[in-house]
Amino acid sequence: MKSAKTLLLALLTLLPIHAVTASEPNKMHTVAAIEGTWTLAFADVQHPDGTRSHDYGDAPKGLLQVDHAGHYSAFIFDSSRPRFAANDKKAGTPEELRAATLGTSSHFGTVEIDTMKGTLTFHIDGSTYPNWEGTTQVRSYQLSGDMLSWKVPPRPNGDIPLTGWKRVSH
């Protein structure tokens, strides 16, 4: 009888622990795996011939933030973009405006992770490239420790953008 009471007490003690851990999905299989703040490690492009070059200059800058619900914002800038001579965004020359547009890739929305397929799915609400707004884009990704990288689907010319991020905080 005493052993039955001991077993019952042990079960009652362990059951709540099991219920809590069973109700929490493995964080590596949810957006929690990429939650946090990330700085840009690289923004390159792989060309059809297999060579690789920098897509946003030699020293690109960027920031990625992902919250616990999957809301994200991503910013990539070519740090060599020229400043506007007139010091007025509305008075930029065609060359300054072109460099400002082509030297930036930024978007925000929500992101989902599928660890089985190795994909991130971005639901883009807003973007510096208006054609992306309201679209859903899937990217293959790799997550290794505090490094996250993904491939963007090929551009019309066959170039494949490659983006890498280093985690700053969770």
Rosetta silent file (secondary structure, phi, psi, omega in degrees, C-alpha in Angstrom):
SEQUENCE: MKSAKTLLLALLTLLPIHAVTASEPNKMHTVAAIEGTWTLAFADVQHPDGTRSHDYGDAPKGLLQVDHAGHYSAFIFDSSRPRFAANDKKAGTPEELRAATLGTSSHFGTVEIDTMKGTLTFHIDGSTYPNWEGTTQVRSYQLSGDMLSWKVPPRPNGDIPLTGWKRVSH
SCORE:     score description
SCORE:     0.000 S_00000001
   1 L     0.000  -39.980  179.585    0.000    0.000    0.000 S_00000001
   2 H   -64.005  -38.826  179.555    2.839    2.351    0.839 S_00000001
   3 H   -67.973  -33.050  176.903    4.467    1.760   -2.560 S_00000001
   4 H   -65.625  -40.301  178.209    1.161    2.508   -4.313 S_00000001
   5 H   -66.046  -40.177  179.063    0.953    5.837   -2.452 S_00000001
   6 H   -64.088  -43.670  178.506    4.559    6.618   -3.374 S_00000001
   7 H   -63.141  -44.011  179.377    3.880    5.801   -7.038 S_00000001
   8 H   -62.598  -43.148  178.526    0.720    7.920   -7.036 S_00000001
   9 H   -63.064  -42.127  178.735    2.577   10.823   -5.421 S_00000001
  10 H   -63.329  -43.668  179.057    5.382   10.535   -8.003 S_00000001
  11 H   -63.127  -43.434  179.685    2.893   10.492  -10.882 S_00000001
  12 H   -65.969  -30.602  178.536    1.023   13.496   -9.517 S_00000001
  13 H   -74.699  -42.007 -175.881    4.317   15.347   -9.124 S_00000001
  14 H   -82.219  -26.669 -177.290    5.630   14.531  -12.612 S_00000001
  15 H   -56.817  -46.715  178.768    2.359   14.882  -14.534 S_00000001
  16 H   -62.483  -35.984  178.639    2.303   18.712  -14.421 S_00000001
  17 H   -64.068  -44.920  178.710    5.930   18.837  -15.605 S_00000001
  18 H   -63.357  -40.110 -178.905    5.118   16.546  -18.538 S_00000001
  19 H   -63.188  -39.273 -179.988    1.994   18.569  -19.370 S_00000001
  20 H   -68.533  -47.548 -177.423    4.002   21.812  -19.521 S_00000001
  21 H   -70.419  -32.786  179.142    6.804   20.405  -21.666 S_00000001
  22 H   -71.690  -26.726 -178.683    4.419   18.514  -23.959 S_00000001
  23 H   -83.240  -13.753  178.784    2.387   21.677  -24.573 S_00000001
  24 L   -98.416  113.916  179.193    5.466   23.674  -25.637 S_00000001
  25 L   -66.329  157.842  177.342    6.565   22.770  -29.177 S_00000001
  26 L   -59.130  120.098 -174.470   10.253   22.403  -29.884 S_00000001
  27 H   -63.355  -22.340  178.602   11.413   25.991  -30.321 S_00000001
  28 H   -72.633  -12.500  179.737   13.792   25.000  -33.116 S_00000001
  29 H  -104.853    9.217  178.626   10.733   24.103  -35.204 S_00000001
  30 L  -126.020  175.850  179.800    8.960   27.434  -34.680 S_00000001
  31 H   -60.660  -17.805  177.736    9.689   31.065  -35.442 S_00000001
  32 H   -59.388  -24.205  178.871   11.342   31.184  -32.002 S_00000001
  33 H   -63.058  -28.381 -178.715   14.398   29.617  -33.674 S_00000001
  34 L  -116.592    7.794  179.048   15.003   32.898  -35.532 S_00000001
  35 L   -62.872  138.709  175.864   13.440   35.312  -33.041 S_00000001
  36 E   133.459 -164.891 -179.659   15.661   38.233  -32.154 S_00000001
  37 E  -112.344  134.821 -176.885   17.848   40.908  -33.686 S_00000001
  38 E  -129.877  143.159  172.745   20.370   40.105  -36.419 S_00000001
  39 E  -106.494  153.009 -176.924   23.021   42.191  -38.189 S_00000001
  40 E   -69.000  127.399  176.110   23.953   41.660  -41.794 S_00000001
  41 E   -96.737  -38.565  175.838   26.941   39.342  -42.258 S_00000001
  42 E  -160.807  153.455  174.460   26.855   39.303  -46.068 S_00000001
  43 E  -139.319   87.683 -174.526   24.683   40.268  -49.036 S_00000001
  44 E  -112.331  178.669  175.878   26.161   38.487  -52.017 S_00000001
  45 E  -140.593  134.820  175.180   25.009   37.156  -55.344 S_00000001
  46 E   -99.592  122.663 -177.545   25.884   33.862  -56.997 S_00000001
  47 L   -84.930  159.117 -179.061   26.122   34.223  -60.760 S_00000001
  48 L   -54.727  -27.323  179.846   25.027   31.512  -63.240 S_00000001
  49 L   -82.920    2.488  177.423   28.693   30.671  -63.908 S_00000001
  50 L    94.591  -11.600  178.168   29.148   29.841  -60.201 S_00000001
  51 L   -74.350  160.236 -177.393   31.153   32.928  -59.258 S_00000001
  52 E  -129.603  139.227  177.171   30.102   35.013  -56.279 S_00000001
  53 E  -142.153  172.075  179.278   30.273   38.768  -55.749 S_00000001
  54 E   -79.450  131.707 -177.696   28.935   41.424  -53.385 S_00000001
  55 L   -88.904  -26.289 -177.738   25.388   42.501  -54.211 S_00000001
  56 L  -127.771   46.437  177.483   25.313   45.652  -52.056 S_00000001
  57 L    82.026  178.889 -176.163   28.915   46.831  -52.191 S_00000001
  58 L   -76.224  -20.118 -177.001   31.975   45.794  -50.250 S_00000001
  59 L  -137.893   64.121 -178.614   30.626   46.847  -46.835 S_00000001
  60 L   -67.639  155.304  177.462   26.832   46.452  -46.789 S_00000001
  61 E  -120.800  148.389  177.183   24.866   47.318  -43.662 S_00000001
  62 E  -171.349  164.528 -179.610   21.665   45.702  -42.507 S_00000001
  63 E  -146.459  136.582  174.438   19.368   44.681  -39.710 S_00000001
  64 E  -125.044  131.244  175.843   16.790   41.904  -39.349 S_00000001
  65 E  -129.122  132.888  179.678   14.339   41.775  -36.467 S_00000001
  66 E  -131.022  126.894  178.685   11.892   38.935  -35.810 S_00000001
  67 L   -96.727  176.762 -174.610    9.464   38.922  -32.883 S_00000001
  68 L   -62.810  -21.879 -179.687    7.848   35.971  -31.082 S_00000001
  69 L   -95.223   -0.491  178.932    4.743   36.123  -33.313 S_00000001
  70 L    93.833    5.047  174.543    6.730   36.086  -36.575 S_00000001
  71 E   -73.233  136.079 -177.232    6.520   39.782  -37.411 S_00000001
  72 E  -137.600  160.266  167.347    9.750   40.811  -39.094 S_00000001
  73 E  -142.583  137.268 -178.134   11.515   43.739  -40.688 S_00000001
  74 E  -130.945  133.304 -179.046   14.632   43.436  -42.856 S_00000001
  75 E  -133.141  127.446  174.570   16.879   46.245  -44.069 S_00000001
  76 E  -129.990  131.474 -178.674   19.898   45.963  -46.379 S_00000001
  77 E  -132.222  139.484  169.026   21.864   48.996  -47.566 S_00000001
  78 L   -79.752  113.766 -175.685   24.848   49.495  -49.847 S_00000001
  79 L   -70.026   -9.317  178.745   27.020   51.699  -47.630 S_00000001
  80 L   -93.939    8.074  176.540   28.649   53.257  -50.710 S_00000001
  81 L   -56.821  134.226 -179.525   25.401   54.913  -51.885 S_00000001
  82 L   -72.599  146.482  173.507   26.193   58.546  -52.697 S_00000001
  83 L   -74.446  153.060  179.500   24.690   61.284  -50.578 S_00000001
  84 L   -75.799  124.576 -177.281   22.371   63.678  -52.389 S_00000001
  85 L   -59.410  -37.001 -177.522   24.314   66.816  -53.381 S_00000001
  86 L   -79.207   -6.939 -177.158   21.256   69.054  -52.849 S_00000001
  87 L    56.912   32.242 -178.963   20.701   67.582  -49.358 S_00000001
  88 L  -144.233  117.483 -176.817   17.038   67.201  -50.349 S_00000001
  89 H   -58.353  -34.799 -178.756   15.507   63.823  -51.199 S_00000001
  90 H   -77.213  -11.084 -178.776   13.046   65.406  -53.607 S_00000001
  91 H  -110.156   19.175  179.878   15.848   67.177  -55.489 S_00000001
  92 L   -66.676  146.748  176.082   18.015   64.123  -56.146 S_00000001
  93 L   -73.336  162.146  176.598   19.541   63.701  -59.570 S_00000001
  94 H   -54.673  -37.452  179.579   18.467   60.679  -61.652 S_00000001
  95 H   -67.485  -42.008  179.424   21.815   59.021  -60.782 S_00000001
  96 H   -65.526  -43.353  179.637   21.369   59.676  -57.034 S_00000001
  97 H   -64.807  -40.812  178.182   17.796   58.378  -57.084 S_00000001
  98 H   -62.497  -46.492  179.850   18.843   55.255  -59.027 S_00000001
  99 H   -63.791  -37.752  179.129   21.704   54.526  -56.608 S_00000001
 100 H   -66.041  -39.855 -179.324   19.394   55.050  -53.625 S_00000001
 101 H   -72.284  -48.727 -177.132   16.801   52.666  -55.046 S_00000001
 102 H   -75.283  -16.832 -179.583   19.166   49.941  -56.237 S_00000001
 103 L   -93.415   15.648 -177.481   21.306   50.218  -53.100 S_00000001
 104 E  -139.535  137.395  169.684   18.493   49.273  -50.752 S_00000001
 105 E  -137.455  109.483 -177.976   16.444   46.156  -50.106 S_00000001
 106 E  -139.162  139.498  176.174   13.980   46.470  -47.258 S_00000001
 107 E  -157.246  163.174  179.045   10.717   44.767  -46.444 S_00000001
 108 E  -146.894  161.664  179.712    8.480   43.833  -43.509 S_00000001
 109 E   160.755 -134.084  176.261    5.583   41.517  -42.742 S_00000001
 110 E  -126.986  153.753 -178.931    5.375   38.060  -41.172 S_00000001
 111 E  -131.661  142.513  175.230    7.612   35.029  -41.545 S_00000001
 112 E  -121.822  150.709  179.951    6.997   31.313  -41.020 S_00000001
 113 E  -117.402  136.682  174.922    9.609   28.583  -40.678 S_00000001
 114 E  -124.789   97.190 -176.195    9.321   25.022  -42.028 S_00000001
 115 L   -69.920  -27.111  179.300   12.236   23.029  -40.671 S_00000001
 116 L   -67.765  -40.029  179.286   11.205   19.873  -42.510 S_00000001
 117 L   -90.268  -14.938 -176.694   11.442   21.633  -45.900 S_00000001
 118 L    70.073   40.499 -177.109   14.235   23.995  -44.819 S_00000001
 119 E  -128.090  151.430  167.422   12.258   27.057  -45.869 S_00000001
 120 E  -111.766  135.408  178.015   11.278   30.460  -44.604 S_00000001
 121 E  -114.466  116.285 -179.944    8.041   31.885  -45.974 S_00000001
 122 E   -98.832  125.034  172.183    7.816   35.668  -46.017 S_00000001
 123 E  -101.747  102.764 -168.741    4.383   37.311  -46.262 S_00000001
 124 E   -89.781  117.665  178.302    5.478   40.782  -47.377 S_00000001
 125 E   -88.886  -38.145 -178.926    3.286   43.691  -46.293 S_00000001
 126 E  -146.708  150.048 -176.200    5.588   46.523  -47.359 S_00000001
 127 E  -156.910  152.384  172.536    8.805   46.851  -49.340 S_00000001
 128 L   -69.265  -17.803  173.346   11.129   49.382  -50.930 S_00000001
 129 L  -104.844  101.447 -171.942   10.407   47.388  -54.104 S_00000001
 130 H   -55.047  -28.888 -178.659    6.641   47.918  -54.560 S_00000001
 131 H   -64.855  -18.818  179.035    6.195   44.768  -56.684 S_00000001
 132 H   -83.363  -19.428 -175.168    6.905   42.639  -53.594 S_00000001
 133 L   -63.008  132.415 -179.566    4.107   44.161  -51.522 S_00000001
 134 L    80.812    6.916 -179.415    1.302   41.698  -50.849 S_00000001
 135 L  -100.049  163.081  172.363    3.370   38.739  -52.079 S_00000001
 136 E  -115.846  127.158 -177.798    4.434   35.526  -50.388 S_00000001
 137 E  -126.954  135.299 -179.186    8.028   34.480  -50.990 S_00000001
 138 E  -108.697  133.633  179.028    9.716   31.241  -50.011 S_00000001
 139 E  -130.147  138.044  172.141   13.450   31.048  -49.390 S_00000001
 140 E   -74.881  144.170 -176.129   15.631   28.069  -48.520 S_00000001
 141 E  -137.208  164.148  170.880   17.558   28.759  -45.331 S_00000001
 142 E  -134.437  137.403  177.133   20.290   27.459  -43.056 S_00000001
 143 E  -127.691  118.230 -179.759   20.541   28.119  -39.330 S_00000001
 144 E  -135.787  105.621 -176.362   23.760   27.213  -37.573 S_00000001
 145 L    60.552 -121.551 -179.259   24.257   28.608  -34.087 S_00000001
 146 L   -99.033   21.638  176.587   24.044   32.387  -34.363 S_00000001
 147 E  -117.366  127.688  176.717   24.264   32.435  -38.185 S_00000001
 148 E  -121.931  131.431  175.868   21.178   32.516  -40.396 S_00000001
 149 E  -138.869  154.162  177.000   21.417   32.553  -44.173 S_00000001
 150 E  -146.722  161.133  176.131   18.977   32.238  -47.029 S_00000001
 151 E  -112.267  133.885  175.088   18.814   32.135  -50.805 S_00000001
 152 L   -88.800  145.080  176.860   16.404   34.298  -52.752 S_00000001
 153 L   -54.161  151.224 -176.561   14.894   32.688  -55.878 S_00000001
 154 L   -56.505  144.166  173.602   16.915   33.463  -59.029 S_00000001
 155 L   -75.980  168.753  178.988   16.521   36.831  -60.715 S_00000001
 156 L   -54.533  -30.027 -179.468   15.566   36.958  -64.412 S_00000001
 157 L   -85.571    0.361  178.402   19.281   37.013  -65.339 S_00000001
 158 L    95.684  -10.158  177.467   19.938   33.846  -63.282 S_00000001
 159 L   -64.971  142.133  177.883   21.712   35.566  -60.374 S_00000001
 160 E  -116.812  110.904  176.180   20.846   34.149  -56.942 S_00000001
 161 E   -67.560  136.085  178.547   20.981   36.609  -54.030 S_00000001
 162 E  -121.611  126.517 -176.260   22.540   35.121  -50.872 S_00000001
 163 E  -125.788  134.341  178.372   21.930   36.820  -47.537 S_00000001
 164 E  -128.792  143.132 -176.439   23.551   36.051  -44.185 S_00000001
 165 E  -130.832  144.433  174.845   22.785   37.369  -40.723 S_00000001
 166 E  -112.480  128.360 -177.632   24.576   37.141  -37.353 S_00000001
 167 E   -67.694  133.488  175.461   22.398   37.069  -34.247 S_00000001
 168 E   -98.506  -43.815 -178.515   22.833   40.000  -31.873 S_00000001
 169 E  -155.585  161.087  176.511   20.161   39.049  -29.318 S_00000001
 170 L   -90.559    0.000    0.000   17.197   36.734  -28.714 S_00000001
